[in-house]
Amino acid sequence: MSISNLKKSEIFANVDGNRPASSRQLYAVARHFGKVGGNDQGESYRLQKIYSAILLKFQNEYTETPITHSDVSRFFESSEVPPKFVKMINTKPVKAKKIIKDTPKAKKATPKVTSVKKIQADASELSEFQARFDAITKRQDATDKKLSTFEAKLDIIMAYLETDPDA
């Protein structure tokens, strides 16, 4: 029996309805809620993003009673968004944009002067930093010395190979 010949309700008939819904199912429900609540394609997309965040947050906060497979089926059959999810939408007031006139007046630009706070470090912190800095410097010097020795030996080997390639 092929899955393509079955209806959606028949495909998921054997799935336990008490299993928690997967994140993929939550995104699908959010997409459905966005289509149900949105008037146009742009608004549907924005609502989809909002509802996906709300559903994922709900799933993580209410781990004792998560959204289940049977809830997902019920949400798909519904033609409206449940009020508990609608209440979770936080709206921020939209600020009006400034209207730019065709001929803006020239304003004098006054440079902002910010106060600079001086941070004083403790003597113990400075000595600890200085000790770490000195240790790093010593390691760097040792590495540089080893590298220059290695380069000198490599130069000797290359010179030998260039003068007597058959050796």
C-alpha positions as CSV (number, residue, x, y, z in Angstrom):
1,M,0.0,0.0,0.0
2,S,1.4,3.3,-1.0
3,I,1.4,6.4,1.2
4,S,0.5,8.7,-1.8
5,N,-2.9,6.9,-2.1
6,L,-3.9,7.6,1.5
7,K,-5.5,10.6,3.1
8,K,-3.7,12.5,5.8
9,S,-6.0,11.2,8.5
10,E,-5.2,7.6,7.4
11,I,-1.4,8.2,7.3
12,F,-1.3,9.4,10.9
13,A,-4.0,7.0,12.2
14,N,-1.4,4.7,13.9
15,V,0.5,7.6,15.6
16,D,-0.1,7.8,19.3
17,G,-2.1,11.0,20.0
18,N,-0.4,11.5,23.4
19,R,3.1,11.9,21.9
20,P,4.5,15.4,22.1
21,A,4.5,17.3,18.8
22,S,7.8,17.7,17.0
23,S,9.2,21.1,16.2
24,R,8.4,20.5,12.5
25,Q,4.8,20.0,13.4
26,L,4.8,23.1,15.4
27,Y,6.1,25.1,12.5
28,A,3.4,23.6,10.3
29,V,0.7,24.6,12.8
30,A,2.2,28.1,12.9
31,R,2.0,28.3,9.1
32,H,-1.6,27.3,9.3
33,F,-2.3,29.9,12.0
34,G,-0.6,32.5,9.9
35,K,-2.7,31.7,6.8
36,V,-5.9,31.7,8.9
37,G,-5.1,35.0,10.6
38,G,-3.5,36.9,7.8
39,N,-5.3,39.0,5.3
40,D,-2.5,39.0,2.7
41,Q,0.6,37.0,2.0
42,G,3.0,39.4,3.9
43,E,0.8,39.5,7.0
44,S,0.5,35.7,6.9
45,Y,4.2,35.4,6.8
46,R,4.7,37.7,9.7
47,L,2.1,35.9,11.7
48,Q,3.6,32.6,10.9
49,K,6.9,33.7,12.4
50,I,5.2,35.1,15.5
51,Y,3.1,31.9,16.0
52,S,6.1,29.6,15.5
53,A,7.9,31.5,18.3
54,I,4.8,31.4,20.5
55,L,4.3,27.6,19.9
56,L,7.9,26.8,20.6
57,K,7.9,28.9,23.7
58,F,4.7,27.2,24.9
59,Q,6.2,23.8,24.2
60,N,9.3,24.5,26.2
61,E,7.5,26.2,29.2
62,Y,4.7,23.7,29.6
63,T,6.7,20.4,29.6
64,E,4.1,18.6,31.8
65,T,1.3,19.3,29.3
66,P,3.0,19.8,25.9
67,I,1.2,20.2,22.5
68,T,0.6,16.6,21.3
69,H,-0.1,15.0,18.0
70,S,-3.9,15.0,18.6
71,D,-3.6,18.8,19.4
72,V,-1.9,19.3,16.1
73,S,-4.6,17.4,14.2
74,R,-7.3,19.5,16.0
75,F,-5.4,22.8,15.2
76,F,-5.3,21.8,11.5
77,E,-9.0,21.2,11.4
78,S,-9.7,24.5,13.2
79,S,-10.5,27.6,11.1
80,E,-9.4,30.0,13.8
81,V,-6.4,30.5,16.2
82,P,-7.0,29.4,19.8
83,P,-7.4,32.4,22.1
84,K,-4.6,31.3,24.4
85,F,-2.1,31.7,21.6
86,V,-3.6,35.0,20.4
87,K,-3.2,36.4,24.0
88,M,0.5,35.5,23.9
89,I,1.2,38.0,21.1
90,N,3.0,41.0,22.4
91,T,2.5,44.0,20.3
92,K,4.8,47.0,20.5
93,P,3.5,50.4,19.4
94,V,4.7,51.4,16.0
95,K,6.5,54.7,15.8
96,A,5.6,57.0,13.0
97,K,8.3,57.7,10.5
98,K,9.5,61.2,10.0
99,I,8.5,62.7,6.7
100,I,11.4,64.0,4.7
101,K,10.7,67.3,2.9
102,D,12.0,68.0,-0.6
103,T,14.1,71.0,0.6
104,P,15.6,70.2,4.0
105,K,17.0,73.1,5.9
106,A,20.7,73.0,6.7
107,K,21.4,72.5,10.4
108,K,24.6,73.1,12.2
109,A,26.1,69.9,13.3
110,T,27.3,70.0,16.8
111,P,29.8,67.4,17.7
112,K,28.9,65.2,20.6
113,V,31.3,65.2,23.5
114,T,31.2,62.1,25.6
115,S,32.8,61.9,28.9
116,V,35.6,59.4,29.3
117,K,35.8,57.3,32.4
118,K,39.2,56.4,33.5
119,I,39.5,52.9,35.0
120,Q,42.0,52.3,37.7
121,A,43.3,48.8,38.0
122,D,44.5,47.3,41.2
123,A,48.2,46.7,41.8
124,S,47.6,43.0,42.1
125,E,45.8,42.8,38.8
126,L,48.5,44.8,37.1
127,S,51.3,42.6,38.5
128,E,49.3,39.4,37.5
129,F,48.8,40.8,34.0
130,Q,52.5,41.8,33.8
131,A,53.6,38.3,34.9
132,R,51.4,36.7,32.2
133,F,52.6,39.2,29.6
134,D,56.2,38.4,30.5
135,A,55.6,34.7,30.3
136,I,54.0,35.0,26.8
137,T,56.9,37.2,25.6
138,K,59.5,34.7,26.8
139,R,57.6,31.9,25.0
140,Q,57.4,34.0,21.8
141,D,61.2,34.7,22.0
142,A,61.9,31.0,22.4
143,T,59.7,30.2,19.5
144,D,61.3,32.8,17.3
145,K,64.8,31.5,18.2
146,K,63.8,27.9,17.3
147,L,62.2,29.1,14.1
148,S,65.4,31.0,13.0
149,T,67.5,27.9,13.8
150,F,65.2,25.7,11.8
151,E,65.3,28.2,8.8
152,A,69.1,28.2,8.9
153,K,69.3,24.4,8.8
154,L,66.8,24.3,6.0
155,D,68.9,26.9,4.1
156,I,72.0,24.7,4.5
157,I,70.1,21.6,3.3
158,M,68.7,23.5,0.3
159,A,72.2,24.8,-0.6
160,Y,73.6,21.3,-0.5
161,L,70.9,19.9,-2.7
162,E,71.3,22.7,-5.2
163,T,75.1,22.2,-5.5
164,D,75.1,18.4,-5.6
165,P,71.7,17.1,-6.7
166,D,73.0,13.5,-7.2
167,A,74.1,13.0,-3.7
